[in-house]
Amino acid sequence: MLEKLIVMVEELSMETALESLLPKMLGEVNFQIIRFQCKDDLLKQLPDRLRGYQSWLPPNWAIIVLIDRDDDDCSILKQELENIAAKAGLVTKTHAGIGHPFSVANRIAIEELEAWYFGDWPAVQTAYPRVSATVPQRASFRDPDAILGGTWEAFERELKKGGYFKMGLRKVMCAREIAPHMDITANRSKSFQAFHAAVSSAVAWR
């Protein structure tokens, strides 16, 4: 059985969201969230961090590295993360293949955390009842991971239309107020589904 999951993230709002989401995914399994100052800081520190873990990581522990795609090429960013783990001597979920144990899973939020909110609009409505209920049916929002023009900017616009955050989106507050209502089994964001699958795989293969 998985004893502990370590999740590395690049910013505070993701940490805040995962504090609510991970217990839903892990049940009684322990977890630790390690937050870096930003994406660049995570990528800079990751090689040394993983080399350190490789020297003592128990077989019933696992690590997930979770960062935003932003404007990066997803495949190039994913390969960079895979290479860092390989150089540290840790087996990744991608390299291990389906149905085999791994030490590290690299996952990318596409484009960023707010895509996960668009993927579970009922949770957003619960937190902010005045937002439009028709958002998921609009062509530009049907695929939460393919929203053009910036995902958090689009999310901010929709909340402002409902009368929220007129002075600008407060990302940590949104994470704190939305994540507790999110249904981990019904999110339409493929990047959320991939993250959830990685967590489930870590639990299943320990």
QUILINBEL-V252428 format. One record per residue. RES is the residue in one letter. SS is DSSP state (hx for helix, st for strand, lp for the rest). Layout:
RES,SS / RES,SS
//
This chain:
M,lp / L,lp / E,lp / K,st / L,st / I,st / V,st / M,st / V,st / E,lp / E,lp / L,hx / S,hx / M,hx / E,hx / T,hx / A,hx / L,hx / E,hx / S,hx / L,hx / L,hx / P,hx / K,hx / M,hx / L,hx / G,lp / E,lp / V,lp / N,st / F,st / Q,st / I,st / I,st / R,st / F,lp / Q,lp / C,lp / K,hx / D,hx / D,hx / L,hx / L,hx / K,hx / Q,hx / L,hx / P,hx / D,hx / R,hx / L,hx / R,hx / G,hx / Y,hx / Q,hx / S,lp / W,lp / L,lp / P,lp / P,lp / N,lp / W,st / A,st / I,st / I,st / V,st / L,st / I,st / D,st / R,lp / D,lp / D,lp / D,lp / D,lp / C,hx / S,hx / I,hx / L,hx / K,hx / Q,hx / E,hx / L,hx / E,hx / N,hx / I,hx / A,hx / A,hx / K,hx / A,lp / G,lp / L,lp / V,lp / T,st / K,hx / T,hx / H,hx / A,hx / G,lp / I,lp / G,lp / H,lp / P,lp / F,lp / S,lp / V,st / A,st / N,st / R,st / I,st / A,st / I,lp / E,lp / E,lp / L,hx / E,hx / A,hx / W,hx / Y,hx / F,hx / G,hx / D,lp / W,hx / P,hx / A,hx / V,hx / Q,hx / T,hx / A,hx / Y,lp / P,lp / R,lp / V,lp / S,lp / A,lp / T,lp / V,hx / P,hx / Q,hx / R,lp / A,hx / S,hx / F,hx / R,lp / D,lp / P,hx / D,hx / A,hx / I,lp / L,lp / G,lp / G,lp / T,hx / W,hx / E,hx / A,hx / F,hx / E,hx / R,hx / E,hx / L,hx / K,hx / K,hx / G,lp / G,lp / Y,lp / F,lp / K,lp / M,lp / G,lp / L,lp / R,lp / K,hx / V,hx / M,hx / C,hx / A,hx / R,hx / E,hx / I,hx / A,hx / P,hx / H,hx / M,lp / D,lp / I,lp / T,lp / A,lp / N,lp / R,lp / S,lp / K,hx / S,hx / F,hx / Q,hx / A,hx / F,hx / H,hx / A,hx / A,hx / V,hx / S,hx / S,hx / A,hx / V,hx / A,hx / W,lp / R,lp
//
